[in-house]
């Protein structure tokens, strides 16, 4: 995936007065990235053009960015509060990352929100712990950031994930038939670039 699809996150989760301008830059990046077409994202990830309509992809569902590592839970809680009170976001929800401990051996959190322009955004942050703490910052950004493309029906998610995993240097990183937001999704990993792509069908809508 092209570097400009990755938010240039800092190594550590910003603290104090640095949180607000960092969040502003994240939201601006998210809205600009959401203007891409599904075909643009496929080309960036696979390095070759693919027909989004044939794959039954209907557009961008969300963009996801890695925020940087946190050292203590209090750092994450302070960041979450900054997100909740920001006037440019709504529909904020959060939960523990399932992929971070299973794949990367460290706890983490996700935050889901909607920008004032209607862009659905996911933020991820992991605790600086174990082998994860020693990974290069660029690799962390690649592994924990992605664009999510919408699939037209939930039963087709698994089929399109398995089909695309047949491309060279692509494998299935995760698949879930329904998460706590009601989404059915699969994550693909480019093993040669560490970049991630999500295919998702949104189930029940957020209020």
Secondary structure, 3 states (H helix, E strand, C coil): CCHHHCCCCCCECCCCCHHHHHHHHHHHHHHHHCCCCHHHHHHHHHCCCCCCCCCCEEEEEEEEEECCEECCHHHHHHHHHHHHHCCCEEEEEEEECHHHHHHHCCCEEEEEEEECCCCEEEEEEEECCHHHHCCCHHHHHHHHCEEEEEECCHHHHHHHHHHHCCCCCEEEEEEECCCCCCCEEEEEEECCCCCEEEEEECCCCCC
